[in-house]
Amino acid sequence: MVEARTQPANLITAQLIYSKLSAICSEMGESLIRLGRSPLISEDRAFAVGLLDSQHRLAVQHQGDFSHFFALRDTVFKVLDYFAFNYADGDIFICSDPYTGGTVGNILTICEPIFVGGENIFTVAVRVPMLDFGGELPGSLQPHAVDIWQETLRVTPTRLVVAGKIQKDLLSYIVANSRAPTTLRGDLEAAIAVLAKARRDIQNLAASLAVASLPTVLELMYEYTSAFTKQELRNERSGVSSAKANLQLSGDLAIEAEARIEYLDSGFSIFLSTQSDDCEHPYYLTEQATKAVALATVCAPVLDDVAINEGLLQLISIKNDNAPLFFAASPQPVSLGLHRTADCLSALLSQCTQRPDTSKLQPYGSSSKAVIYAPIGTTKKNPPFYLEPGFPMACGGWGAPSLRGVKQLASVEELEATQDLRIVNRERNDHNAMIVSVENIGPSREITTMSVPNPGAPLIKYTTYSPQASQEAAGSFAKPFPKGATLEFTYPAVEAS
Amino acid sequence: MAQSDLILAKIVGGALETAAEEMSATVTRTARSPLFNEAHDFTTGIFDYLEGDARLVAQAPGCTLHLYAICPAVRAALEAFKYDLQPGDVIVASDPYDGGTHIPDHVFIMPVFVDRKPRFFPVVRAHLADVGGPVAGGYNPRARDIWQDGVIVPPLKLYEKGEKRRDIFDLVLANNRLPRWLEGDLEAMRGACIVAERRINALIERVGINDVQRAIDENINYSERRIRAEIESWQDGEYFAETFIDHDYQGAHDIRVACTVRVSGSDLEFDFTGSAAQVAGFVNSPIANTLSFVFVAITSCCDEDIPINEGLINPISVTAQEGTVVNPVHPKPVGNCTCICGAEVAEAALLALSQCAPERVGVNCHKLPLAYTSGRYETGDPWVNLNFFGYTGGAGAAYGTDGWGLYPPLMTGVILPSIEMTEIQYPLRITKHEYVSDKTGAGRWRGAPGVETCMKYLVPTRTNAMLAGVTHPTQGFCSGLPGAANELDLIATPDDLMRIREVSYNHALPEGGVLRFLRGGGGGWGPPYDRPIEAISQDVWNGYLTTDAARESYGVIIDKDGNDGSETQERKAWRSTQR
């Protein structure tokens, strides 16, 4: 047991303490990158790490993908609420359910309450994408899903570790339902190790300061983040603005949507509505995903400069004005929501903000992607590989749109050495579009693709042996990808909405 | 053995069987899913546990195809928790590659402790209406790996020391489209195990554990003696037969299931060497399923008063090479194995046995025109209907009797739900359920007639339709002819009919859409020309046969009024050779 000492708090120490918390969080992220086995963690860095305070508010969060903004906090909140009055030192919980505070089915939240002096002063959490969680297809793209069970296993709040003892049967259940069991087990162990290190760091920190002052420290930081963000966005914060658009989600699915932003003293109130949508498709966004898109868009100008904490999250409130597309209800499928709908919504909200078309301020820009795996049923394990070999140039800029996260451009050498994929060509054309051709130089495989709709000019072309066989590969799944076949991705530069 | 020991063995055996039957009654009366409380698609049993080995000691009559499958599933679950069992624990498991058959068939196990050691295990094996995964109902004809079949459940404790693990319980419910039903069903199965625990404890209190154990050993020995006596009555030798699966729903056709039966004294071996390699589609049969269907076949050849316990299993061995359709390797899909190729495993075994025990084999059938339909109630809650009515019929003949009844014998114990209850529980009307003419296998004894069923759904639906038993319908025995081919139609409107050739995935039907099943009749037993003219005449009179078919299949000319007629030259010639 760590004995907590008491110390008075002041503004300087508040910043120092907060920086230490932020450093702990940052180290969690760095450790995860080094320990995680999945390329989604070690290369794409599409995870989040965070600390929640004793009230289960977000104290600090570091992330590599916008989708975690609200989902980490909300999932942890729902998990702890589920186990209310029934958790203790040494317990670790897991959850990966779009309908328990999450976004999509393959992102697992792992959290551990930290106790000092018998009190739950923090909860540390990581939110990590898993390579595969069962479902119809390897990977997280399920272009034809009509319900959530078709997409992935649902992991509702469960206690993986009880007082330091791992629940082997639950672990077996989780692992048995993945086509990438070794990677999943490794990633889970990495996450647990990261949480353990963070627990020790926080307990050491608590031993050196006044625990009783922590709420005050955190309140100060929340207020600062909120005030700073509002100040920076003051020029945009007046009155009401609205926009309408026809969201082209896929080649044959378009939904009319309207957004209205009200700028209030407390932040941004966003009203969303769509035309009636009762069809079965996987383009739904959960409330947490929708709020994340809104925050990433509305607060884009300041996101590099402020800490991600409760003060930032509380600036955004979303009102469901009959918009089922943005407020998915169980059991609607969601696997393509973050890949496509999020960009469409961001573009719509960007219209409301009426910002100039500079790269930093316009975060949207969908890109086509593919998941590659061994022919289904032919191998005992079938870890999928997520291929996104290029990116669209952001509005008015030259880098990738910020909604793409911090993932790096796929390395030519890495692809060739570890995935038997050769980048034959990766160039920008006269229209600033990036064109990438990828050849399968390994064994025959299968692919699932998610192509951004682009009438008349498919953004993923699929060629088997002869150019004449080239065809569009929009939203196809389990398509043969034999040796010698190529995928040509086109990433047009993003235009202002 | 002293007579008093025999009496005690009978008393203890009866008590355990009664406990298993009481478990069955408990599930029926308390479960929520119509699969349990109407169709009885489950089996209950009791195992003992000595020195790390679990033995089946009693089983209630139930769905026959769970018969042996219950054993490896229990052993796998106990292996996972052998050092971590407490009174009040309840384990659930369904892993086709660790003792299971197909994912919907889950086992529920509760240890009963005697002298601080787990000594007995009441077990329920049941078919769940849904198991998450890509399609509602758990039968995914597009499956190419086990994860596409559904959510795998390695042994998992639902209750620990009598306390519900609420998070695990809710996890299991969340991965099911019918959580309200499942929740009740899980509690019902636990309730059944608790009832058995009380009965076992009462028995031990009355008789004493040592005498109970001695009595169980004697009962197991008795069953073994009976089955060995039956096998010894068959001529020693090697008997080969083969049959074929129509297709795997994904392009492979005429998939061979070969079986060599070796009778040696009182030992019996079923060797499936020569069966086809595993296939891409979900008709592969994991080893537990293959074993189970072998025992389905063998028990249909034995006296029904032999107690079902480990003794029945001991004299029999099964050989199935890894990587074949009768023993696939992970992760091949297996979702349809309890229909196809379970049916072919039993059929090949029976065809081989028919060469050494012709008067014992019969009642072969299980090739279903399978179709699962799902939709939503007005409340928005999903439902899944297994369309049990469409599978009725098809029983084959046996020595001394025509095929009879509505349900295929392999599903004995599964009860046909009432039409009224079905129409209350699902938004449908059963508009037709009738025997049809000329859709059965001819023989000295004929198969049960074919059955036509029409089910009209009152709301929009989706159906996964999987047809089998067309190219290779249910076989007859000992020169009996095969049954008729199955048919399956999905009818959106009278002008928009889709005749299923092999499979249709998630086929959408509008409100008023109709599923039409034609369940082909069973195979015959013995040469058709040997069937008495009076029996043929009776069949014509009952509408099972037309006069044309009577002439063509049986060589008997019967007038339009059904009067006994004369024999054709072919029949006369054949009969003359038999004298």
Interface residues (C-beta under 8 A of the other chain):
Chain A: Y82 F83 D97 G134 G135 E136 V146 D147 W149 Q150 L153 R154 V155 T156 P157 T158 R159 D169 L170 S172 Y173 A176 N177 R179 P331 I376 G377 T379 K380 N382 A478
Chain B: A80 F81 D95 G132 G133 P134 V135 A136 R142 R144 D145 W147 Q148 V151 I152 V153 P154 P155 L156 K157 D167 I168 D170 L171 A174 N175 N176 R177 A280 V329 H330 P331 K332 P333 P382 N506
